[in-house]
Amino acid sequence: GDTYCYFAGMTFAVVSIVGHFSKTMVLLLVPQFLNFLYSSPQLFKRLGIPCPRHRMPAYDSKTGQVTNSYAEFNPTQLSPAGKTVFS
């Protein structure tokens, strides 16, 4: 997942720089910027929603297996940014 994202981002950057497509590059980056703003309460703990580490399963020593990671929280105790995104 990450490798493709890095490759695609670098491809966009190189093509826009070499081809002088700055306006096109800005249009292609608008959805990325909006996605960052929307997910920032999960990425930064101070802003709100507690989020487990992505792609990191929890190890259950009793069964010797890995399980899904999840977060438990009370929606009424979220910060204003977290409440905005969660609702």
C-alpha positions as CSV (number, residue, x, y, z in Angstrom):
1,G,0.0,0.0,0.0
2,D,2.6,2.6,1.0
3,T,5.0,1.7,-1.7
4,Y,2.4,2.4,-4.4
5,C,1.4,5.7,-2.7
6,Y,5.0,6.9,-2.7
7,F,5.6,5.8,-6.3
8,A,2.3,7.5,-7.5
9,G,3.1,10.7,-5.6
10,M,6.6,10.9,-7.0
11,T,5.3,10.2,-10.5
12,F,2.8,13.1,-10.1
13,A,5.6,15.3,-8.8
14,V,8.1,14.5,-11.5
15,V,5.5,14.8,-14.4
16,S,4.2,18.1,-13.1
17,I,7.7,19.6,-12.6
18,V,9.1,18.4,-15.9
19,G,6.0,19.2,-17.8
20,H,5.2,22.5,-16.1
21,F,1.7,21.3,-15.0
22,S,1.5,23.2,-11.7
23,K,-2.2,23.9,-11.9
24,T,-3.0,20.3,-12.7
25,M,-0.8,19.2,-9.8
26,V,-2.7,21.4,-7.4
27,L,-6.0,20.0,-8.7
28,L,-4.8,16.5,-8.1
29,L,-3.6,17.3,-4.6
30,V,-6.9,18.9,-3.4
31,P,-8.5,15.5,-2.6
32,Q,-5.3,14.5,-0.7
33,F,-5.4,17.7,1.3
34,L,-9.1,17.3,2.2
35,N,-8.4,13.7,3.2
36,F,-5.6,14.8,5.5
37,L,-7.9,17.4,7.1
38,Y,-10.7,14.8,7.6
39,S,-8.3,12.2,9.1
40,S,-6.3,14.6,11.3
41,P,-8.3,13.9,14.5
42,Q,-7.4,10.2,14.1
43,L,-3.7,10.9,13.2
44,F,-3.0,13.3,16.1
45,K,-4.2,12.2,19.5
46,R,-4.6,15.7,20.8
47,L,-7.3,16.5,18.3
48,G,-9.6,13.8,19.3
49,I,-10.5,10.3,18.2
50,P,-8.3,7.6,19.7
51,C,-7.1,5.3,17.0
52,P,-5.2,2.0,17.3
53,R,-2.0,1.6,15.2
54,H,-3.1,0.7,11.7
55,R,-2.0,-2.6,10.2
56,M,-0.7,-3.7,13.6
57,P,-2.7,-6.6,15.0
58,A,-2.6,-7.3,18.7
59,Y,-1.0,-10.6,19.9
60,D,-3.1,-12.7,22.3
61,S,-0.7,-14.7,24.4
62,K,-3.4,-17.0,25.7
63,T,-4.3,-18.4,22.3
64,G,-1.0,-17.6,20.5
65,Q,-2.9,-15.8,17.7
66,V,-3.2,-12.3,16.5
67,T,-6.4,-10.4,16.8
68,N,-7.8,-7.1,15.4
69,S,-6.7,-4.0,17.1
70,Y,-9.5,-1.6,18.1
71,A,-10.2,1.4,20.2
72,E,-12.9,2.0,22.8
73,F,-14.0,5.5,23.6
74,N,-17.0,7.5,24.7
75,P,-18.1,9.9,21.9
76,T,-19.3,12.5,24.5
77,Q,-15.7,12.9,25.7
78,L,-14.2,13.8,22.3
79,S,-12.7,17.1,21.6
80,P,-14.6,19.5,19.3
81,A,-12.6,18.4,16.2
82,G,-13.2,14.8,17.1
83,K,-17.0,15.4,17.6
84,T,-17.1,17.1,14.2
85,V,-15.6,14.2,12.4
86,F,-17.3,11.4,14.4
87,S,-20.8,12.8,14.0
